Amino acid sequence: MLDDCARAGVRLLGAPAGLAVPVRGTVIHDAGDRMAESPGGLLLLVGVDPADPRAAVLPAQAAARGCTAVVVKCRGGDPAPFVREASAHGIAVLAADDDLPWRNIDAVLSCAVTGPGTAAAFGAVPAGGELYALADHLAAVVGGAAVVEDLARRVIAYSSVPGVRIDAPRERGILQRRIEDLPELPVQRRQYQQVLAAPGVVRFPVIGEELPRAAVAVRAGTLPLGTLWVIEPESGISEEGTAALVETARLVAPHLLRLLNLPEAERRLRRDTLLALLGPGSAAQESCSILGVRAGVPFRLLALAPPAAGSGGAALPAAALATVVEHAESEVARHAAAHRPDVTVAATGGVVFALLPYAAEEGDGTRFAEAALATVRRAVSPGIRAALTRPCEDPAASASLRREAEAVLRASAGTAAGGPPVTVAEVRHRILLDRLGDELERDPWLRLTGVDALLAHDAGHGTGYGASVTAWLDELGDVATAAHRLRVHPNTLRHRLRRVRELFGLDLGDPDVRLAVWLELRRSARP
């Protein structure tokens, strides 16, 4: 198990009780919550820095609640004091690679705990994707299409290897994600009973449109989890193919077990559905039932982003930003699971989005948004920013809500950290300036050449024409107040305003020119 985990990016730092201690499964611990009873549990300490002295109390808590081991990410810190404290309480410590997503760590360790050798087969592939890879491998070995089904005959994974043998019923089953239960084929129901009762591979001949196929039950010990099917080639399934079918069923078992024990499949479906809904041209009607959104009932979008560059430190490198976003997504999803299971969470484009359907006890979602933001700031970074969109009743407008949320995040990048989620009402004026700036960047010919010349003159000669015009416009043409602000004599400011017209051709007596000049100068002054 340890060799498999090490190859997947999880290494052992200390095992005071040896390596024969039984482990019953993984448990995810939120640093802000009370630790749950977990006899034999492998505790994933998400958001915990083992080098932080405050983390020293966790091994004792883990031991008191029956845990066997804990998993941490060192992130460059020295875990030795934490490991010593854990050893004093009989707790083993494993360290995961900093860039390995926690959901992949959970999948790797779950596989390693559930069945020997399985972690090595998948490495750090997210749960679910490996089932398709296994189906592809089986189809390539046997020469026929393969599918993994649960006990409800739902298609969990299927092969996509080109050129292998497949029939129409199998194609329909894959498209519908469920195997047809045809009244004229009662023999089909008996086939499933035979497979689940048999200790090994069961083969079936041609039946109607169905080509010959072989199947085997997928089990965890004696517990049936589903079935694995493969269409036989024209020459029939070989001994190698039969062995591959049995071995693939063994490797599939821990992942089907995990899907039964955790609603991972549903979470992934909701996450993917939300990402599709936030994109252009999404099928909103199909998404509503999955996401719990009903036409005419309000919902909102919460968006969270890493600290903006220049707000409390240097800009983070791309890899670090990705880690922050992933950690934030995990924390919001965990908070939602505990407090609002109807909330769907997904990250894309460096932003974490949470869809908040209307709930009578939660009102408009503001309370959840503030609590989720506080949780993420505690666990990830105090500089995390958030935006909360206006309520919307049309699921088809979700992509527009995403644009609103991203615009609010951008416009609020310069605000002080630590505040509540920002709404469009608070920064609409800044969004307007951002949009204007985008248009001027996209079509430079729209810019006033006089303003470009004025700014270039200031930069090249150290003059202050831009600041002078801006101050005068900010004070609505009040020369005395603007001059006081600039700490110059009013006549000096009047002279500068005349020179602006003479040098750069800007007629500040024209109200339209004044507005355009003011907007461009304000835009140029923004970071």
C-alpha positions, -999 to +999 in steps of 0.1 A: +000+000+000+028+024+010+047+019-023+015+025-042+007+057-022+042+070-026+040+066-064+007+086-062+023+114-042+016+104-005+045+095+017+049+082+052+065+106+078+059+085+109+042+054+121+047+049+159+024+018+160+040+001+130+024-006+096+000-033+106-026-010+122-060-014+105-074+015+086-112+016+079-115+046+055-107+082+049-123+111+068-121+147+057-117+172+086-125+209+083-101+228+105-130+250+117-153+222+128-154+198+158-135+166+150-159+137+145-156+102+160-136+081+134-126+047+147-098+035+124-101+066+103-075+081+081-080+118+088-074+143+059-064+176+075-074+200+048-062+235+053-040+226+083-003+238+083+016+212+103+043+238+110+018+260+127+020+256+165-018+257+167-018+224+148-001+206+177-034+199+195-048+179+165-030+146+170-043+143+206-079+151+193-075+125+165-063+098+190-092+106+213-116+100+185-101+067+174-082+078+143-053+058+131-034+083+110-036+119+096-026+133+062-012+168+058+005+190+032+037+205+044+039+234+019+076+240+026+072+240+064+090+218+089+066+190+100+090+174+125+074+189+157+039+179+145+052+144+137+067+141+172+035+152+188+015+127+167+040+099+176+035+106+213-002+099+208+002+068+185-009+086+154+008+079+120+015+109+098+014+109+060+024+139+038+008+145+004+025+165-024+015+201-022+002+202-058-019+170-054-056+179-051-073+168-019-100+150-038-073+130-056-056+122-023-090+110-010-094+088-041-059+074-039-061+065-002-097+052-005-085+028-032-054+018-012-075+011+019-103-007+001-082-031-020-045-040-023-028-028-054-056-005-066-038+027-059-010+018-081-033+013-110-047+048-109-021+071-094-036+105-089-065+102-114-097+116-100-123+090-090-146+082-120-121+088-148-102+056-139-134+036-145-135+048-181-098+039-185-104+004-171-133+000-195-111+011-224-084-013-214-108-042-212-124-034-245-089-033-262-079-066-247-112-085-255-121-067-288-156-057-278-173-027-261-173-028-223-195-011-197-196-008-159-231-009-144-245-004-109-272-026-094-299-004-109-284-011-144-272+025-147-242+028-169-214+042-147-186+040-172-181+027-208-154+021-233-147+044-262-121+024-281-127+027-318-130-004-340-142-028-313-174-048-317-206-032-305-243-037-311-274-014-312-287-022-277-253-014-262-252+019-280-286+028-268-277+019-233-246+041-233-266+070-248-294+067-223-269+058-194-292+030-185-297-005-199-331-011-214-355-034-195-377-046-224-409-065-216-403-088-245-369-098-231-376-113-197-345-134-203-325-102-199-336-098-163-325-135-157-291-127-171-285-101-144-296-126-118-272-152-132-243-129-133-248-117-097-252-153-085-222-167-103-187-168-088-170-160-121-176-151-157-209-159-173-213-160-211-244-153-231-252-162-267-269-140-294-304-128-282-323-107-307-302-076-315-277-085-288-244-099-298-227-126-276-214-111-244-196-120-212-202-106-178-190-108-142-203-095-109-184-066-092-182-073-055-166-060-023-161-092-005-195-109-007-214-076-012-226-071-048-219-036-062-227-040-099-218-058-131-191-056-158-201-065-193-181-069-226-192-079-261-174-109-274-154-107-307-165-129-336-140-156-325-153-156-289-137-143-258-102-157-252-086-170-220-067-137-218-099-118-223-116-138-195-088-131-171-088-094-180-126-093-173-121-109-138-092-086-130-110-055-142-140-063-120-116-065-090-101-031-098-135-016-104-149-027-070-133-001-047-145+027-070-181+015-072-179+010-034-168+046-031-196+058-053-221+040-031-206+053+001-202+089-010-224+110-033-194+117-055-211+109-087-240+132-079-216+160-069-196+156-101-228+157-122-240+188-104-205+204-107-203+197-145-239+208-150-231+242-132-200+247-154-221+240-185-248+264-173-223+292-167-210+288-203-225+301-235-253+283-252-261+261-222-293+240-221-308+257-190-340+237-190-321+204-187-299+218-159-327+231-136-338+198-121-302+187-115-293+220-097-325+225-079-334+257-097-369+264-108-380+290-133-396+320-115-379+312-082-349+335-074-313+322-072-280+340-069-244+333-078-215+336-053-180+340-067-148+338-048-113+347-061-077+347-047-063+379-033-057+405-061-022+413-071-009+442-051-034+437-022-012+428+007+017+413-011+033+402-044+013+385-071+012+347-066+026+325-094+002+306-115+007+272-098+001+288-063-030+306-076-044+273-089-037+257-055-055+285-037-085+282-060-087+244-056-084+247-018-111+274-018-134+252-039-130+223-015-138+245+015-169+260-001-181+226-011-175+212+024-193+242+039-222+237+015-225+200+023-228+208+060-251+238+058-268+240+024-267+207+005-287+223-023-258+246-032-237+235-061-200+245-062-176+246-092-143+263-101-134+276-135-112+304-148-095+310-114-129+317-097-150+295-074-187+297-081-216+286-059-252+285-072-275+295-044-312+285-049-338+304-029-345+287+005-371+301+028-349+297+059-319+313+042-336+342+026-317+357-004-285+337+003-265+366+019-261+347+052-247+316+035-224+337+013-210+356+043-205+324+063-189+306+034-165+335+028-155+336+064-148+298+063-126+301+032-107+331+046-099+311+078-088+280+060-072+294+028-063+331+029-077+362+046-073+380+013-100+359-005-125+382-023-161+375-030-189+388-052-226+381-048-249+387-078-284+401-079-312+376-075-323+361-109-353+340-118-343+329-153-318+300-154-310+309-190-294+341-177-268+321-157-240+330-181-249+367-176-247+363-138-213+348-142-202+379-162-217+401-135-198+383-107-165+384-126-170+421-133-177+428-096-146+409-086-125+428-110-139+462-100-135+454-063-099+442-066-085+474-050-109+475-020-097+466+015-095+429+023-118+414+049-151+429+039-184+410+031-192+398-005-194+428-028-225+434-049-229+452-082-247+481-066-215+490-047-191+490-077-213+496-108-195+529-115-162+511-115-175+484-137-185+511-161-150+525-162-136+490-166-159+484-196-149+517-211-112+507-206-119+474-223-134+491-253-105+516-256-080+487-254-100+467-280-103+497-304-075+522-297-088+545-324-116+555-300-092+572-276-089+609-277-055+616-292-053+648-272-055+628-239-028+604-252-006+633-260-012+650-227-003+618-207+028+613-229+039+649-222+034+645-185+055+613-185+083+628-207+085+663-191+074+658-156+044+682-160+011+678-142-015+686-169-033+653-163-036+658-126-046+694-130-074+686-154-086+657-133-087+678-101-106+706-119-131+681-134-134+663-100-144+696-084-169+703-111-150+733-125-144+750-091-109+765-097-103+776-062-111+742-046-091+723-073-061+746-069-062+741-031-062+703-037-032+706-060-015+731-037-010+757-064-023+792-070-057+794-088-041+815-116-015+787-121-044+762-125-061+786-150-029+789-170-025+751-171-061+746-184-055+772-212-023+754-221-041+721-223-062+735-251-032+751-269-009+721-266-033+691-270-064+705-287-088+696-259-117+720-257-127+717-221-155+742-227-174+715-246-194+694-221-191+662-242-153+667-245-151+673-207-169+641-200-148+620-225-115+636-211-126+629-175-135+593-182-102+586-200-082+603-173-100+584-146-095+551-164-057+558-169-054+565-131-068+531-121-044+503-114 
